[in-house]
Amino acid sequence: MNSDDLNFTMAAQTDIITQLEKSLANLPTEISVNVILNGKSAQKYFFIKTLLMSSYPELSENDIEKYIVRSGVERELERFNRIWNENEELD
């Protein structure tokens, strides 16, 4: 399965809220991320990592990888916030 071609259907807001409430009650202090990217995702990741490492040579490879993951998380939070607000406006 190629993640670049997946179409996602969002769960109902009540299900999302319920799951978030359960998860937020037990937040981790650290998470290990180990993923294998392939195809276009691997190429995009490699490109941005190379670009950032060239642009900020004082940062370690690990710091760059953390930054890429954090920026992706922030982007997804912003996207969900926008979708959530659009849905609330429709109610």
N, C-alpha and C positions, 0 to 999 in steps of 0.2 A: 504494500500500500504506500502510495506516495503522498506525504503530508501536504505537498503543494497543491494537490488536486482535491482535497477534502472540503466538503461543504458541511457546515455545522448548523444545527438547529438549536436555538437557545431554549433552555428549560423555562418553566413558568417561574415568574418572579417569587411567588410564595415558596417554591421548592428551593430556589437559590438562597433566599433569606434564611430558611430553616437550616440548610447545610452550612451557611456562613456562621450562623449563631453557634452551631455545634463546634465548628472548627476554631472559631475565635476564642472559645473557652479553654483551648489547650494549644496555644501558639508555640512553635518550636523556636529555639534560640539559634539553631544552625541547621542547614539543609545541604546535603551533598547532591550535586546534580551530575549525572553521567548519562549523556545522550549520544546517539550516533545519528549524524545527519548524512543525507545522501542527495545526489542529484543537485538541483538548483539551490536547495537549502544549504548544502555543504559548500557550494561555490560562493554563495552570498556571504555566509559566515566567514569563510576563508578570506574573501576580499575585504570585508569590513575589519576583520582582525588584523590583516596585513596593513591596511590603511592606518588604523589607530596605532599600531606598534611603530610604524614609520613616523607618524605625526607626533607621538609622545614617547620618545626613546627612553625617558627616565622611568616609565612605568614598566612593571614586570609583565610577562605574558599572563600570569595568573590575575593580575589586576585588570588587564584588558578584558580577559574572559569574564570576570565578575562584572565589569562595566557593561559589557554586551548583554549579559543576562539581566542585570538590573534595569537597563534601558528598555529591554523588551517587556519586562514586567510593568514598568511605568506606562509604556505605550498601551498595553492591554488594559490597565486600570483606567486610563483616560478614555479608551474606546468603550469599555463597559459603562463608564459614567455617562458618556454621551448617549449611548443606546438607552440606558436606564431613564435618563432625563427626557429623551424623546418619547418613550413609552408613557411616562407620567403625564406629559403634555397631552397625549391622546386620550387619557382617561377623563 
